């Protein structure tokens, strides 16, 4: 409901529902067909609003708009970090055009390549790509394939051209996941085509080849899954698994903040607010894009008195990270030599 591209599926639903009626409209029966189209569309929208109405009402009551205003402002970004620009009033069309046509084109091509790599590496798990393509070619004339690929291309275009930074940072992955079942369904069709080709061109035994390559695919998928699991979840140290690193770090940092006599209501500015809240139950806000003056503005605006400056930080805080004691800001503590805890305001 909160995604900027969510409304696409309302349009897709309407087109899918009324495709046959539209294609069958003729001069003699067009009035009846139009009535049928209008009734179907009204029922569909009513069903959608049954779910979505409370969300839109909430937005209107709290934000005075139907959709969160931040979503539309991402149209004018020149870099990913500007997603966290404060204040965001400078994000306008003129801001986007001010970056120059060259930067606009480069950003969108980068997003396109990133999204295509996501399709190959995640949606197709790399080794399934040939089978997916074979399966699509086999079913290319079927309505389900025409529909699914058309929607996939629409999502790819929106997440590469309209929202390039959000798209490349996970937006395309989450949007296109609605079509993941279709992509997986192409695999056995493509697999069958592959085996038939071997039978015709290489004189394979169909049953024997099917069993061998089926087992090979399962083993390959297992190896691929274990590799990713060990790399992303476990990491290099079995005693300190990677999945728990950030949570453990934030819990220890929060203990340092408590030792600084900070009450439980004291907020922090951190690069990963949901993760910090999950680990400590302390309210937090995201590090804005900008220098220390911007951090102070955010601190004052949201009563967030602590800044947690990690190795992965916005460019505007480079000087504070490199020279922790040269900016006149109270350094509370240094965690593991690469994370600095600052106090930006007086604790009430």
C-alpha positions in Angstrom: 0.0 0.0 0.0 2.9 2.4 0.7 4.8 1.6 -2.5 4.9 4.3 -5.2 4.5 1.6 -7.9 1.6 -0.1 -6.1 -1.0 1.7 -8.2 0.4 -0.1 -11.3 -1.4 -3.3 -10.1 -4.7 -1.5 -10.1 -4.3 -0.6 -13.7 -3.0 -4.1 -14.6 -6.0 -5.6 -12.9 -8.4 -3.4 -14.8 -6.8 -4.2 -18.1 -6.7 -7.9 -17.4 -10.3 -8.0 -16.3 -11.6 -6.1 -19.3 -9.1 -7.3 -22.0 -11.6 -9.7 -23.7 -14.5 -7.2 -23.6 -12.4 -4.5 -25.1 -11.1 -6.8 -27.9 -14.7 -7.9 -28.7 -16.3 -4.4 -28.9 -17.9 -3.7 -32.3 -20.3 -1.1 -33.6 -23.5 -3.2 -33.2 -23.1 -4.1 -29.6 -20.7 -1.4 -28.3 -23.3 0.1 -25.9 -23.9 -3.2 -24.1 -20.2 -4.0 -24.0 -19.3 -0.6 -22.6 -21.9 -1.1 -19.8 -20.4 -4.5 -19.0 -16.9 -2.9 -18.9 -18.1 -0.2 -16.6 -19.8 -2.6 -14.2 -16.8 -4.9 -14.0 -14.5 -2.0 -13.5 -16.7 -0.6 -10.7 -16.8 -3.9 -8.9 -13.1 -4.3 -9.2 -12.3 -0.8 -7.8 -14.9 -1.3 -5.0 -13.0 -4.5 -4.1 -9.7 -2.7 -4.2 -11.0 0.2 -2.0 -12.5 -2.3 0.5 -8.9 -3.0 1.4 -7.2 0.3 0.5 -9.7 2.8 1.7 -8.6 2.9 5.3 -5.0 3.4 4.2 -5.9 6.4 2.0 -8.1 7.8 4.8 -5.3 7.5 7.3 -2.9 9.3 4.9 -5.5 12.1 4.3 -6.1 12.6 8.0 -2.4 12.7 9.0 -0.7 13.9 5.8 -3.5 15.7 3.9 -2.6 13.6 0.8 -3.7 10.2 -0.4 -0.2 8.9 -0.8 2.9 9.8 1.4 4.5 12.9 -0.1 8.0 11.3 0.1 7.2 8.9 -2.6 6.7 11.6 -5.3 9.8 13.5 -4.2 12.0 10.5 -5.1 11.3 11.4 -8.7 13.8 14.2 -8.4 16.8 12.5 -6.8 20.3 12.9 -8.2 21.9 10.3 -5.9 20.7 7.5 -3.6 21.7 9.4 -0.4 19.3 12.2 -1.3 16.6 9.8 -0.3 17.4 11.0 3.2 17.8 14.7 2.4 16.6 17.1 5.1 14.7 19.2 4.6 13.4 17.6 1.4 11.9 20.8 0.0 14.8 21.2 -2.4 13.8 18.0 -4.2 12.0 19.5 -7.3 12.2 19.0 -11.0 14.6 21.9 -11.3 16.9 20.1 -8.8 16.8 17.0 -11.1 17.4 19.0 -14.3 20.3 20.9 -12.5 22.3 17.7 -12.5 22.6 17.7 -16.3 21.3 15.3 -18.9 24.5 13.3 -18.8 24.1 12.4 -15.1 20.4 11.6 -15.6 21.3 9.1 -18.4 24.2 7.5 -16.5 22.0 7.0 -13.4 19.3 5.3 -15.4 21.6 3.1 -17.3 23.3 2.1 -14.0 19.8 1.2 -12.6 18.9 -0.7 -15.7 22.1 -2.9 -15.6 21.6 -3.4 -11.8 18.0 -4.5 -12.3 18.9 -6.8 -15.1 21.6 -8.3 -13.0 19.0 -8.8 -10.2 16.8 -10.6 -12.7 19.6 -12.9 -13.7 21.1 -13.5 -10.3 18.1 -13.5 -8.0 14.9 -14.2 -10.0 16.7 -16.8 -12.2 19.4 -17.9 -9.7 21.9 -17.5 -12.6 21.8 -21.2 -13.7 18.1 -21.2 -14.4 18.3 -18.3 -16.9 18.6 -20.5 -20.0 15.6 -22.6 -18.9 13.6 -19.5 -18.2 14.3 -18.1 -21.7 13.6 -21.5 -23.3 10.3 -21.7 -21.4 9.3 -18.2 -22.4 10.1 -18.9 -26.1 8.0 -22.0 -26.0 5.0 -20.1 -24.5 5.6 -16.7 -26.1 2.2 -16.8 -27.9 0.2 -17.7 -24.8 -1.8 -14.8 -23.2 -0.2 -15.5 -19.8 3.3 -15.0 -21.2 2.3 -11.9 -23.1 0.7 -10.5 -20.0 3.4 -11.4 -17.6 6.3 -10.2 -19.7 4.5 -7.0 -20.6 4.0 -6.2 -16.9 7.6 -7.2 -16.1 8.9 -4.8 -18.8 6.7 -2.1 -17.4 8.1 -2.6 -13.9 11.6 -2.7 -15.3 11.1 0.6 -17.1 9.5 2.3 -14.1 12.2 1.1 -11.7 15.0 2.0 -14.1 13.8 5.3 -15.5 11.3 6.8 -13.1 12.7 5.5 -9.8 16.3 4.5 -10.6 17.7 4.7 -7.1 14.9 3.0 -5.4 14.7 0.4 -8.1 18.4 -0.5 -8.0 18.3 -0.7 -4.2 15.6 -3.3 -4.0 12.5 -1.6 -5.5 12.7 -3.7 -8.7 13.3 -6.9 -6.7 10.2 -6.4 -4.6 8.0 -5.2 -7.4 9.0 -8.0 -9.8 8.6 -10.6 -7.2 4.8 -10.5 -8.0 5.8 -12.4 -11.2 8.2 -14.8 -9.6 5.8 -17.7 -9.7 5.5 -17.2 -13.5 9.3 -17.2 -13.9 9.6 -20.4 -11.9 6.8 -22.0 -13.9 8.8 -21.4 -17.1 11.7 -23.6 -15.8 10.1 -27.0 -16.2 8.8 -26.0 -19.7 12.3 -24.8 -20.6 13.8 -28.0 -19.1 11.5 -30.1 -21.3 12.7 -28.1 -24.4 16.3 -28.7 -23.4 15.9 -32.4 -23.1 13.9 -32.6 -26.4 16.8 -30.8 -28.1 19.3 -33.3 -26.7 17.1 -36.2 -27.9 16.8 -34.7 -31.4 20.4 -33.4 -31.9 22.5 -35.7 -29.5 20.3 -38.8 -29.5 19.9 -38.7 -25.7 17.6 -41.1 -24.0 14.7 -39.0 -22.8 14.0 -40.7 -19.5 17.6 -41.1 -18.5 18.6 -37.6 -19.5 15.6 -36.2 -17.6 16.6 -37.9 -14.4 20.3 -37.0 -14.7 19.7 -33.3 -15.4 16.9 -33.1 -12.8 19.2 -34.3 -10.1 21.9 -32.0 -11.4 19.6 -29.0 -11.1 18.6 -29.9 -7.6 22.2 -30.4 -6.5 23.2 -27.1 -8.1 20.4 -25.3 -6.4 21.4 -26.8 -3.1 25.1 -25.8 -3.5 24.0 -22.3 -4.6 21.8 -22.0 -1.5 24.4 -23.3 0.9 27.0 -20.9 -0.5 24.6 -17.9 -0.1 23.6 -19.0 3.4 27.1 -19.4 4.6 28.2 -16.1 3.1 25.3 -13.9 4.1 23.9 -15.6 7.2 26.8 -17.4 8.9 29.9 -15.5 7.7 33.5 -16.3 8.3 33.2 -16.8 12.1 30.9 -19.6 13.3 31.0 -18.3 16.8 29.7 -14.9 15.8 27.3 -15.4 12.9 26.9 -12.5 10.4 23.1 -12.4 10.8 23.4 -11.3 14.4 26.3 -8.8 14.0 24.3 -5.6 13.8 21.8 -6.5 16.5 24.6 -7.4 18.9 26.4 -4.2 18.0 23.4 -2.0 18.5 22.6 -3.6 21.9 26.1 -2.9 23.1 26.1 0.6 21.8 22.8 1.2 23.6 24.4 0.1 26.9 27.0 2.7 26.4 24.3 5.3 25.8 22.6 4.2 29.0 25.8 4.6 30.9 25.9 8.2 29.7 22.7 8.7 31.9 20.4 8.8 28.8 16.8 8.0 29.6 14.9 5.3 27.6 13.1 8.1 25.8 16.3 9.6 24.3 16.3 9.1 20.6 19.3 8.4 18.4 20.2 9.1 14.8 21.5 6.0 13.1 21.9 4.6 9.6 19.5 1.7 10.3 16.6 2.9 12.5 14.4 -0.2 12.2 17.3 -2.4 13.1 18.3 -0.3 16.0 14.7 -0.2 17.3 14.4 -4.0 16.9 17.6 -4.5 18.9 17.1 -2.0 21.7 13.5 -0.9 21.7 14.8 2.7 21.5 13.2 5.2 19.1 15.6 6.2 16.3 15.6 8.2 13.0 17.7 7.7 9.9 21.0 9.7 9.4 20.1 12.5 7.0 22.2 13.3 3.9 24.3 16.3 4.9 27.1 17.6 7.1 27.0 18.1 10.9 24.9 21.2 10.6 22.1 19.1 9.1 22.5 16.5 11.8 22.0 19.2 14.4 18.9 20.4 12.6 17.4 16.9 12.7 18.5 16.5 16.3 16.6 19.6 17.3 13.6 18.9 15.1 13.1 15.3 16.4 14.8 15.6 19.9 17.4 13.0 18.9 20.4 13.7 21.1 22.8 10.9 20.0 24.4 10.3 16.7 25.8 6.9 15.9 28.4 7.3 13.2 29.3 4.0 11.5 31.9 3.1 8.9 29.1 3.2 6.3 28.0 6.9 6.6 26.9 9.8 4.4 29.6 11.7 2.6 28.8 14.9 4.5 30.1 13.3 7.7 33.5 12.2 6.3 35.4 14.9 8.3 33.6 14.0 11.5 34.5 10.3 11.0 38.1 10.9 10.1 38.7 13.5 12.9 36.4 12.7 15.7 37.7 15.3 18.1 38.0 18.3 15.8 34.4 19.4 15.4 33.5 20.7 18.9 30.9 17.9 19.4 30.9 15.7 22.5 32.3 12.3 21.7 30.7 9.9 24.1 32.6 6.7 23.1 34.2 4.8 20.3 32.9 1.3 19.6 35.2 -1.3 18.1 37.5 1.4 16.7 35.2 2.2 13.8 31.9 3.4 15.2 31.6 6.7 17.0 28.9 7.8 19.4 28.3 11.5 19.7 26.0 13.6 21.8 24.4 16.4 19.9 22.2 18.0 22.6 21.8 18.2 26.3 20.0 15.3 27.9 16.9 16.5 29.7 
